[in-house]
């Protein structure tokens, strides 16, 4: 190797026009987290990709998986906040930008949204959110020419955020399509309360094996009308709490615990839990003394269910099968069908639902639920019972399905829920005796968060 070759290898060729005295551009701390947030937000909003899969620690978005855990936590906070408040964030940005962004500027829109979520709703220094958004624009060839716009818009937002937050209270907190459906079903006042409740993260509720009052005292919790124990904010990591290793309780939203409680005495009965994973309702049925068959078409989800039951000291027979193909040797005494749905009742925990689902999904899922319910009826012996439920807020996926199926099956009838047996949740019981919870129910009390998932449940019985 001669001297010239050595110099070329030691000193790589500089880009044309580079200033040899200019310092190398160092990446700003926190930049990768904001880039990941903008990229994942685009996948949710523009391509309707569910958020949970992208935030999976093992198989999620590669950019997210490469981040240290502290940055992953920041990405999750940004995304959940941005998606919860997206209609209002977009209204504020539209008022500040003035002229609509050009076609093809969606990447810039997501950069602005990520920064606005931090400025308006998160405990992040305003200057940090602004500087990192400007940096994102400058290093992206698509957005470089808008860097000064990003800087001006976000600095103004930081100065005026209080007035903008006040002004957007009139903007519905949910997308237009969903707001229209809420108003049509619940009326304007209740719809507004539901939409506002969806802005708050859900509390953590526990279903306990026994002694709810005792466990509430041990964990500084509150006993809910469902018998669940609600934990206070900041309770810490779930596996570290007293009673977890001993299997004394499991995490289950208060509303999700209702369907399994609608059955009559299950002791010694043969019960099928269809669409069973991850197994909270299976555990309730087993705890009630039933001989449970837990059915799910996902082998991986069934493994998780079995693992959960082992920790709880409970047992069930796990069957991996498509429910529509399932034909047991003999019918069951009782069947629980918690059917796949749009999940609009779980938006507090899954704020991406309103951006990955639409009216067409509700219609499609309602048709699926009807097929599943009709088949589930065939699995129940004469005189047996069935509970049909799902976590949608839309009657098209609940009340309407039940009405159509019962109209064609005169040998089945509703078993009305008695409001007297559910003090504190009387408003959740419909005139027909069905359950219909919403996140606007169960008010906050004693420093504990209010609300519960939106759920539908109906108790049916077959004639003997």
C-alpha positions as CSV (number, residue, x, y, z in Angstrom):
1,X,0.0,0.0,0.0
2,X,1.5,3.4,-0.9
3,X,1.0,6.6,1.0
4,X,-1.8,7.9,-1.2
5,X,-3.8,4.7,-0.7
6,X,-3.3,4.8,3.0
7,X,-4.6,8.4,3.2
8,X,-7.6,7.6,1.1
9,X,-8.5,4.6,3.4
10,X,-7.9,6.6,6.6
11,X,-9.7,9.7,5.4
12,X,-12.9,8.6,3.4
13,X,-13.9,10.9,0.6
14,X,-16.0,13.8,1.7
15,X,-19.3,14.5,0.0
16,X,-19.0,17.2,-2.7
17,X,-19.3,20.6,-1.2
18,X,-18.8,19.5,2.4
19,X,-17.0,21.9,4.6
20,X,-13.9,20.1,6.0
21,X,-13.9,22.3,9.1
22,X,-17.6,21.8,9.8
23,X,-18.3,19.5,12.8
24,X,-20.1,16.2,12.2
25,X,-23.9,16.4,12.9
26,X,-24.6,14.6,16.1
27,X,-28.0,13.0,16.7
28,X,-30.0,14.8,19.3
29,X,-31.1,12.7,22.3
30,X,-34.7,11.7,22.0
31,X,-34.8,12.0,18.2
32,X,-35.1,8.3,17.5
33,X,-38.1,8.1,19.9
34,X,-39.9,10.9,18.1
35,X,-39.1,9.4,14.7
36,X,-40.5,6.1,15.8
37,X,-43.6,7.7,17.2
38,X,-44.3,9.6,14.0
39,X,-43.7,6.4,11.9
40,X,-46.0,4.3,14.0
41,X,-48.7,7.0,14.1
42,X,-48.6,7.0,10.3
43,X,-49.1,3.3,10.2
44,X,-52.1,3.5,12.5
45,X,-53.9,6.5,11.0
46,X,-53.0,6.1,7.3
47,X,-52.8,2.3,7.0
48,X,-55.1,1.2,9.8
49,X,-52.5,-1.0,11.5
50,X,-53.3,-2.0,15.0
51,X,-51.1,-0.4,17.6
52,X,-50.6,-3.4,19.9
53,X,-48.8,-5.5,17.3
54,X,-46.4,-2.6,16.5
55,X,-45.5,-2.2,20.2
56,X,-44.9,-5.8,20.8
57,X,-41.5,-6.2,22.5
58,X,-40.4,-9.2,20.4
59,X,-42.2,-8.9,17.1
60,X,-43.2,-5.2,16.9
61,X,-42.0,-2.4,14.7
62,X,-38.2,-2.7,14.2
63,X,-37.6,1.0,14.9
64,X,-39.5,0.7,18.2
65,X,-37.7,-2.6,19.2
66,X,-34.3,-1.0,18.7
67,X,-35.0,1.7,21.4
68,X,-34.0,1.4,25.0
69,X,-37.0,0.8,27.4
70,X,-37.1,4.4,28.6
71,X,-37.5,5.6,25.0
72,X,-40.1,2.9,24.3
73,X,-42.1,4.1,27.3
74,X,-42.0,7.6,25.8
75,X,-43.1,6.4,22.4
76,X,-46.1,4.6,24.0
77,X,-47.0,7.7,26.0
78,X,-46.8,9.9,22.9
79,X,-48.8,7.5,20.7
80,X,-51.6,6.8,23.3
81,X,-51.9,10.6,23.9
82,X,-51.9,11.6,20.3
83,X,-54.5,9.0,19.3
84,X,-56.8,9.9,22.3
85,X,-56.7,13.6,21.5
86,X,-56.2,13.4,17.7
87,X,-59.4,15.2,16.6
88,X,-58.6,18.2,18.8
89,X,-54.9,18.2,18.0
90,X,-55.7,18.3,14.3
91,X,-58.2,21.1,14.8
92,X,-55.6,23.1,16.7
93,X,-52.9,22.5,14.0
94,X,-55.3,23.4,11.2
95,X,-56.0,26.7,12.9
96,X,-52.2,27.4,13.3
97,X,-51.1,26.3,9.9
98,X,-53.8,28.3,8.1
99,X,-53.2,27.1,4.5
100,X,-53.8,23.3,4.2
101,X,-50.6,21.3,3.9
102,X,-49.9,20.2,0.4
103,X,-50.8,16.7,-0.9
104,X,-48.2,14.2,0.0
105,X,-47.3,16.0,3.2
106,X,-48.7,13.3,5.5
107,X,-45.2,12.6,7.0
108,X,-45.0,16.3,8.0
109,X,-48.5,16.1,9.5
110,X,-47.4,13.3,11.8
111,X,-44.3,15.1,12.9
112,X,-46.5,18.1,13.9
113,X,-49.0,15.8,15.6
114,X,-46.3,14.0,17.7
115,X,-44.9,17.4,18.8
116,X,-48.3,18.9,19.5
117,X,-49.2,15.9,21.7
118,X,-46.2,16.5,23.8
119,X,-46.7,20.3,24.1
120,X,-50.4,20.1,24.9
121,X,-50.8,17.0,27.0
122,X,-47.4,15.5,28.2
123,X,-44.9,16.6,30.8
124,X,-42.2,17.2,28.1
125,X,-40.3,20.6,27.9
126,X,-41.9,22.6,25.1
127,X,-38.5,23.6,23.7
128,X,-37.5,19.9,23.5
129,X,-40.6,19.0,21.6
130,X,-40.2,21.9,19.2
131,X,-36.4,21.4,18.6
132,X,-36.8,17.7,17.9
133,X,-39.7,18.2,15.5
134,X,-37.6,20.8,13.6
135,X,-34.7,18.3,13.5
136,X,-37.0,15.6,12.2
137,X,-38.1,17.9,9.4
138,X,-34.6,19.0,8.5
139,X,-33.2,15.5,8.1
140,X,-36.2,14.2,6.1
141,X,-35.8,15.2,2.4
142,X,-39.6,15.2,2.1
143,X,-40.0,17.8,4.9
144,X,-36.8,19.8,4.8
145,X,-38.4,22.8,3.1
146,X,-41.0,22.9,5.8
147,X,-38.6,23.1,8.8
148,X,-39.2,26.8,9.3
149,X,-43.0,26.2,9.2
150,X,-42.7,23.5,11.8
151,X,-40.6,25.8,14.0
152,X,-43.1,28.7,13.7
153,X,-46.2,26.7,14.2
154,X,-45.0,24.8,17.3
155,X,-43.4,27.8,19.0
156,X,-46.7,29.6,18.6
157,X,-48.6,26.5,20.0
158,X,-46.3,26.5,23.0
159,X,-47.0,30.1,23.7
160,X,-50.8,29.9,23.2
161,X,-51.5,26.3,24.3
162,X,-53.9,27.3,27.2
163,X,-56.2,29.2,24.9
164,X,-56.1,26.5,22.2
165,X,-57.0,23.8,24.7
166,X,-60.0,25.9,25.9
167,X,-61.1,26.6,22.4
168,X,-61.2,22.9,21.3
169,X,-63.5,21.8,24.1
170,X,-66.3,22.3,21.5
171,X,-64.6,19.8,19.1
172,X,-65.9,16.3,19.6
173,X,-63.2,14.1,21.2
174,X,-63.8,11.3,18.8
175,X,-63.8,11.0,15.0
176,X,-66.8,12.3,13.1
177,X,-68.1,8.8,12.1
178,X,-68.0,7.5,15.7
179,X,-69.5,10.7,17.1
180,X,-72.5,10.5,14.8
181,X,-73.1,6.9,15.9
182,X,-72.8,7.7,19.6
183,X,-75.3,10.6,19.3
184,X,-77.7,8.4,17.3
185,X,-77.7,5.7,20.0
186,X,-77.2,7.5,23.3
187,X,-78.3,11.1,22.6
188,X,-76.1,14.1,22.5
189,X,-75.6,14.5,26.3
190,X,-74.7,10.9,27.0
191,X,-72.6,10.7,23.8
192,X,-70.6,13.8,25.0
193,X,-70.0,12.2,28.4
194,X,-68.8,9.0,26.7
195,X,-66.5,10.8,24.4
196,X,-64.9,12.8,27.2
197,X,-64.5,9.6,29.3
198,X,-62.6,8.0,26.5
199,X,-59.9,10.6,26.9
200,X,-58.9,9.1,30.3
201,X,-56.7,6.0,30.5
202,X,-58.6,3.1,32.1
203,X,-58.0,2.1,35.7
204,X,-56.7,-1.3,36.6
205,X,-59.4,-3.6,38.0
206,X,-58.8,-7.0,39.7
207,X,-61.2,-10.0,39.9
208,X,-60.5,-11.6,43.2
209,X,-61.1,-15.2,44.2
210,X,-62.7,-14.1,47.5
211,X,-62.7,-11.4,50.1
212,X,-62.9,-8.3,47.9
213,X,-63.0,-6.0,50.9
214,X,-59.9,-7.6,52.4
215,X,-57.9,-7.4,49.2
216,X,-59.1,-3.8,48.6
217,X,-57.6,-3.0,52.1
218,X,-54.4,-4.8,51.4
219,X,-53.9,-3.1,48.0
220,X,-55.3,0.3,49.0
221,X,-58.0,-0.3,46.5
222,X,-61.8,0.3,46.2
223,X,-64.5,-2.4,45.8
224,X,-66.7,-1.7,42.7
225,X,-70.4,-2.6,42.3
226,X,-69.2,-5.6,40.2
227,X,-67.2,-6.9,43.1
228,X,-64.0,-6.1,41.4
229,X,-61.2,-4.3,43.2
230,X,-60.0,-1.1,41.5
231,X,-56.4,-0.1,42.2
232,X,-55.3,3.4,42.8
233,X,-53.1,5.2,40.2
234,X,-49.4,4.4,40.7
235,X,-49.8,1.0,42.2
236,X,-46.7,-0.2,40.5
237,X,-45.9,-3.4,38.5
238,X,-48.7,-5.9,38.7
239,X,-46.5,-9.0,39.3
240,X,-44.9,-7.3,42.3
241,X,-48.2,-6.8,44.1
242,X,-49.3,-8.9,47.0
243,X,-51.4,-11.8,45.9
244,X,-50.2,-12.1,42.3
245,X,-47.8,-15.0,42.8
246,X,-50.2,-16.7,45.1
247,X,-52.9,-16.5,42.4
248,X,-55.4,-14.7,44.5
249,X,-56.6,-12.4,41.7
250,X,-56.2,-11.5,38.1
251,X,-56.5,-8.3,36.1
252,X,-59.9,-7.9,34.4
253,X,-61.8,-4.7,33.7
254,X,-64.9,-4.5,35.9
255,X,-67.3,-4.6,32.9
256,X,-65.6,-7.7,31.5
257,X,-66.3,-9.5,34.7
258,X,-70.1,-9.1,34.3
259,X,-71.0,-11.7,31.7
260,X,-69.8,-14.7,33.6
261,X,-71.8,-13.5,36.7
262,X,-75.1,-13.7,34.8
263,X,-75.3,-17.5,34.9
264,X,-77.3,-19.3,37.5
265,X,-75.5,-21.7,39.8
266,X,-72.7,-23.4,37.8
267,X,-71.3,-25.8,40.4
268,X,-70.7,-29.1,38.8
269,X,-72.1,-27.9,35.4
270,X,-70.4,-28.5,32.1
271,X,-69.7,-25.1,30.6
272,X,-68.1,-24.0,27.3
273,X,-66.2,-20.7,27.1
274,X,-66.1,-20.0,23.4
275,X,-63.4,-17.5,22.1
276,X,-61.9,-18.0,25.6
277,X,-58.4,-16.5,25.5
278,X,-56.8,-14.8,27.4
279,X,-58.9,-16.5,30.0
280,X,-60.3,-14.1,32.6
281,X,-63.9,-15.3,32.1
282,X,-62.6,-18.9,32.0
283,X,-61.1,-18.4,35.4
284,X,-64.4,-17.0,36.7
285,X,-66.3,-20.0,35.4
286,X,-63.8,-22.4,36.9
287,X,-63.9,-20.5,40.2
288,X,-67.7,-20.9,40.2
289,X,-67.2,-24.7,40.3
290,X,-67.9,-25.4,36.6
291,X,-66.2,-28.1,34.5
292,X,-65.0,-25.7,31.8
293,X,-64.0,-26.3,28.2
294,X,-62.1,-23.3,27.0
295,X,-62.2,-23.0,23.2
296,X,-60.0,-20.7,21.0
297,X,-58.7,-20.9,17.5
298,X,-55.3,-19.5,18.5
299,X,-52.8,-22.0,19.9
300,X,-50.6,-19.3,21.3
301,X,-53.5,-17.5,23.0
302,X,-54.6,-20.9,24.5
303,X,-51.0,-21.4,25.9
304,X,-51.3,-18.0,27.6
305,X,-54.7,-18.9,29.0
306,X,-53.4,-22.2,30.4
307,X,-50.5,-20.4,32.0
308,X,-52.8,-17.9,33.6
309,X,-54.9,-20.7,35.0
310,X,-51.9,-22.4,36.4
311,X,-50.9,-19.3,38.4
312,X,-54.5,-19.1,39.7
313,X,-54.6,-22.7,40.7
314,X,-57.6,-23.3,38.4
315,X,-58.1,-25.7,35.6
316,X,-60.0,-26.0,32.3
317,X,-59.9,-28.2,29.3
318,X,-58.3,-26.2,26.5
319,X,-59.4,-26.9,22.9
320,X,-57.8,-25.3,19.9
321,X,-60.5,-25.1,17.3
322,X,-62.5,-22.8,15.1
323,X,-65.8,-22.3,16.9
324,X,-67.9,-22.7,13.8
325,X,-66.4,-26.2,13.3
326,X,-66.8,-27.3,16.9
327,X,-69.2,-30.2,17.5
328,X,-68.9,-31.6,21.0
329,X,-70.0,-35.2,21.7
330,X,-72.8,-33.9,23.9
331,X,-74.3,-30.4,24.5
332,X,-73.3,-28.2,27.4
333,X,-75.3,-27.1,30.4
334,X,-74.1,-23.5,29.7
335,X,-72.2,-21.6,27.1
336,X,-70.4,-18.2,27.3
337,X,-69.9,-16.5,23.9
338,X,-67.8,-13.4,24.3
339,X,-67.7,-12.7,20.6
340,X,-65.1,-10.8,18.5
341,X,-66.2,-7.2,17.9
342,X,-65.1,-3.7,17.0
343,X,-63.8,-3.2,20.6
344,X,-65.1,0.3,20.7
345,X,-65.8,-0.2,24.4
346,X,-62.1,-0.5,25.1
347,X,-60.9,2.7,23.6
348,X,-59.6,4.0,26.9
349,X,-57.1,1.2,26.8
350,X,-56.8,0.9,23.0
351,X,-57.1,4.4,21.5
352,X,-56.1,3.2,18.1
353,X,-59.4,1.4,17.7
354,X,-61.2,4.5,16.3
355,X,-58.5,4.9,13.7
356,X,-58.2,1.3,12.6
357,X,-61.9,0.5,12.5
358,X,-64.9,2.1,10.8
359,X,-68.6,1.7,10.2
360,X,-67.9,-1.1,7.7
361,X,-66.1,-3.1,10.3
362,X,-69.0,-2.8,12.7
363,X,-71.4,-4.1,10.0
364,X,-69.0,-7.0,9.1
365,X,-68.4,-8.0,12.7
366,X,-72.1,-7.9,13.5
367,X,-72.7,-10.4,10.8
368,X,-70.0,-12.6,12.2
369,X,-71.4,-12.4,15.7
370,X,-74.8,-13.4,14.4
371,X,-73.3,-16.5,12.8
372,X,-71.4,-17.4,16.0
373,X,-74.4,-16.9,18.2
374,X,-76.6,-19.0,16.0
375,X,-74.1,-21.8,16.2
376,X,-73.5,-21.4,19.9
377,X,-77.2,-22.0,20.6
378,X,-76.8,-25.5,19.1
379,X,-74.2,-26.3,21.7
380,X,-76.6,-25.9,24.7
381,X,-78.8,-28.7,26.0
382,X,-82.6,-28.2,26.5
383,X,-83.1,-26.2,29.7
384,X,-79.5,-24.9,29.5
385,X,-78.4,-21.3,29.4
386,X,-76.1,-19.0,27.3
387,X,-74.6,-15.6,27.8
388,X,-73.7,-13.6,24.8
389,X,-71.4,-10.6,25.2
390,X,-68.9,-8.3,23.6
391,X,-67.0,-5.1,24.3
392,X,-68.6,-2.9,21.6
393,X,-70.5,0.3,22.4
394,X,-72.7,-0.2,19.3
395,X,-76.1,-1.9,19.5
396,X,-75.6,-3.2,16.0
397,X,-73.1,-5.6,17.6
398,X,-75.3,-6.4,20.6
399,X,-79.0,-5.8,21.0
400,X,-79.7,-6.0,17.3
401,X,-77.9,-9.3,16.9
402,X,-79.8,-10.8,19.9
403,X,-83.1,-9.6,18.6
404,X,-82.6,-11.2,15.2
405,X,-81.5,-14.5,16.6
406,X,-84.3,-14.7,19.1
407,X,-86.8,-13.9,16.5
408,X,-85.8,-17.1,14.6
409,X,-85.4,-19.3,17.7
410,X,-88.7,-19.3,19.6
411,X,-87.3,-22.0,22.0
412,X,-85.0,-19.4,23.5
413,X,-85.9,-16.5,25.8
414,X,-84.1,-13.7,27.6
415,X,-83.5,-14.0,31.3
416,X,-83.9,-10.4,32.4
417,X,-81.2,-9.0,34.8
418,X,-82.7,-7.7,38.0
419,X,-81.4,-4.2,38.7
420,X,-81.8,-4.8,42.4
421,X,-79.0,-7.3,42.2
422,X,-76.6,-4.7,40.8
423,X,-76.7,-1.7,43.1
424,X,-74.6,1.1,41.6
425,X,-75.1,-0.2,38.1
426,X,-78.8,0.1,37.7
427,X,-78.4,2.5,34.8
428,X,-76.5,-0.1,32.9
429,X,-79.5,-2.5,32.7
430,X,-81.8,-1.9,29.7
431,X,-85.6,-2.2,29.8
432,X,-85.3,-5.7,28.3
433,X,-83.0,-6.7,31.1
434,X,-79.8,-6.7,29.1
435,X,-76.5,-5.2,30.3
436,X,-75.1,-2.1,28.4
437,X,-72.2,-0.4,30.2
438,X,-70.4,2.7,28.9
439,X,-67.2,4.4,30.0
440,X,-69.3,7.3,31.3
441,X,-70.8,5.1,34.0
442,X,-69.4,4.4,37.4
443,X,-68.3,7.9,38.5
444,X,-65.0,8.6,40.1
445,X,-65.0,8.5,43.9
446,X,-62.6,8.8,46.8
447,X,-59.7,9.7,44.6
448,X,-60.2,6.6,42.4
449,X,-60.8,6.9,38.6
450,X,-64.3,6.3,37.3
451,X,-65.5,4.6,34.2
452,X,-65.4,1.0,32.9
453,X,-65.3,-0.6,29.5
454,X,-68.3,-0.4,27.2
455,X,-69.9,-3.9,27.3
456,X,-73.0,-5.6,26.1
457,X,-74.3,-8.8,27.7
458,X,-77.5,-10.8,27.6
459,X,-78.5,-14.0,29.5
460,X,-80.5,-16.5,27.5
461,X,-82.2,-19.8,28.4
462,X,-83.3,-22.7,26.2
463,X,-86.7,-24.3,26.9
464,X,-86.5,-27.7,28.6
